[in-house]
Amino acid sequence: DTRGGVRVFDLDDCLRIEGEGHDGYRYVLPQRTSYKAVNSDGFQPFRFSFVSLDRTAREHQMIAGEYGIDGATTRLVRFAFEPGKPRLAMRGGFSSPLELVTDKLERMQGATAVNGTYYISTSRGRLRGGSIWVRRPGQALQEYRGVLAKGPEDLTYWPQRDQLWNLCEYPKRRFVYSMPRAQFT
């Protein structure tokens, strides 16, 4: 729900369907819960285009971002989880962002963070490989142009292997792959 908030699923809930299943799918993943987006007056509603986790923060945190072009907002936000639990920290029934990043980076497709540094994937159309942008605290954004496959999407970090993981959106080109994070430092 890009404008509505975030839907939550747990892979432990994945079920196999007997027979052919709807539209040929053999598995279903029921929605476990959701978080409805609420906007403060005077601010443009946030579009949840992608989400990721920061597994390097003391307590894991959720990162969400907006895909945008032609002057649309392109923000990143970071939310806290309840300590030791896989749900957003709430106060008075609301979860407020810990951080708001407004770098005006168009075509963001995914983002993750490692020890305070953001890694952001952006697309460059069907014919060109995407870019990784690195945002270190107190420094300007740095682009690694064309290092991603064409049609990059979400980005995540695997701490045990120090790898960034990405996937692609175009039919017959839907790759899932990893890259050593060290190549972007």
C-alpha positions in Angstrom: 0.0 0.0 0.0 2.2 2.8 -1.3 0.1 5.6 0.2 -1.7 3.6 2.8 1.2 2.4 5.0 3.0 -0.9 5.4 1.6 -4.5 5.2 3.4 -7.1 7.4 4.0 -10.7 6.4 5.9 -13.5 8.2 7.5 -16.2 6.0 6.7 -18.7 8.8 3.0 -18.3 7.8 3.6 -19.4 4.2 1.1 -22.2 3.2 1.1 -24.7 0.3 -2.2 -24.9 -1.5 -3.6 -28.3 -2.6 -4.0 -28.6 -6.4 -3.3 -25.8 -8.8 -4.2 -22.9 -6.6 -5.4 -19.5 -7.8 -3.7 -18.2 -11.0 -1.3 -21.2 -10.9 0.3 -20.3 -7.6 1.1 -23.1 -5.2 1.7 -21.0 -2.1 0.0 -18.2 -0.3 1.4 -15.8 2.3 -1.4 -14.3 4.5 -1.0 -10.8 5.8 -0.1 -10.8 9.5 -0.8 -7.2 10.3 -0.4 -3.7 8.9 0.6 -0.1 9.9 -1.7 2.6 8.5 0.1 5.8 7.4 -1.1 9.0 9.2 0.2 12.4 8.1 0.8 15.5 10.1 -0.9 18.7 8.8 1.3 20.7 6.4 3.3 17.7 5.2 2.9 15.8 1.9 1.8 12.2 2.6 4.7 9.7 2.6 4.7 7.0 -0.1 6.0 3.7 1.1 7.7 2.6 -2.1 10.2 0.3 -0.4 11.2 -0.9 3.1 14.3 -2.5 4.5 16.0 -3.2 7.8 19.0 -1.7 9.5 20.4 -4.7 11.3 23.5 -2.8 12.6 21.6 -0.4 14.9 21.6 -1.4 18.6 18.0 -2.4 18.1 16.9 -3.2 14.5 15.2 -0.4 12.7 12.9 -0.1 9.6 13.9 2.1 6.7 11.3 3.2 4.2 11.7 5.3 1.2 9.9 7.0 -1.7 10.4 6.4 -5.5 9.9 9.8 -7.2 10.7 11.7 -10.4 9.9 15.1 -11.9 9.9 16.9 -8.5 7.9 14.3 -6.5 9.2 13.9 -2.9 12.0 11.4 -2.5 12.4 10.9 1.2 13.9 8.2 3.5 12.6 7.6 7.0 13.8 5.4 9.8 11.5 3.8 12.5 12.4 2.1 15.7 11.3 -1.4 16.6 10.2 -2.4 20.1 13.3 -3.7 21.9 13.7 -7.4 21.1 10.4 -7.6 19.1 9.6 -7.6 15.4 7.1 -4.7 15.5 7.3 -0.9 15.4 7.7 1.0 18.6 4.5 2.8 19.3 3.7 5.8 21.5 0.1 6.8 22.0 -0.9 4.5 19.1 1.6 6.0 16.6 5.1 5.3 15.4 7.0 8.4 14.6 10.2 8.4 12.4 13.5 8.6 14.2 15.1 10.3 11.2 14.0 11.9 7.9 16.4 12.2 5.0 15.6 14.6 2.1 18.5 14.3 -0.4 16.2 14.8 -3.4 17.6 11.6 -5.0 15.3 10.6 -7.9 14.4 7.0 -8.8 15.2 5.5 -5.5 14.3 1.8 -5.5 15.7 0.6 -2.2 17.9 1.6 0.7 19.5 0.0 3.7 22.0 1.3 6.4 25.1 -0.1 7.9 26.6 1.6 11.0 25.0 4.9 10.1 25.9 4.9 6.4 23.0 4.6 3.9 23.3 2.6 0.7 20.6 3.5 -1.8 19.7 1.8 -5.1 18.5 4.0 -8.0 17.3 2.9 -11.5 18.4 4.4 -14.8 15.8 2.9 -17.2 15.5 -0.4 -19.0 18.7 0.0 -21.0 21.2 1.1 -18.3 22.4 -0.5 -15.1 21.3 1.1 -11.9 23.5 3.0 -9.4 24.4 2.6 -5.7 24.5 5.9 -3.8 26.4 6.0 -0.5 25.5 8.6 2.1 28.0 8.8 5.0 27.2 10.9 8.0 28.3 14.5 7.3 29.4 13.8 3.7 28.0 14.4 0.3 26.3 11.6 -1.6 28.6 9.4 -3.7 27.4 7.6 -6.8 28.6 4.3 -8.1 27.0 4.5 -11.5 25.9 1.5 -13.4 27.1 -1.1 -10.8 23.6 -2.7 -10.5 21.7 -4.7 -13.0 19.1 -3.1 -15.2 15.8 -2.5 -13.2 17.2 -2.6 -9.7 14.7 -2.7 -6.8 15.0 -3.2 -3.1 18.3 -3.3 -1.3 19.2 -5.2 1.9 22.3 -6.0 4.0 23.6 -9.4 5.2 25.8 -8.5 8.1 27.4 -12.0 8.5 28.8 -11.8 5.0 29.1 -8.0 4.7 27.1 -8.1 1.5 24.5 -5.9 -0.1 21.7 -7.8 -1.9 19.6 -6.5 -4.7 17.0 -7.8 -7.1 15.6 -6.8 -10.5 12.1 -5.9 -11.7 11.9 -6.6 -15.4 10.3 -9.9 -16.7 12.9 -12.5 -17.8 15.6 -10.4 -16.0 14.5 -10.9 -12.4 17.9 -11.6 -10.8 18.7 -11.8 -7.1 22.4 -11.2 -6.4 24.9 -10.0 -3.8 27.8 -7.6 -3.9 30.6 -7.1 -1.3 29.8 -3.9 0.6 33.6 -3.1 0.6 33.4 -2.2 -3.1 31.4 0.9 -2.0 33.7 2.2 0.7 
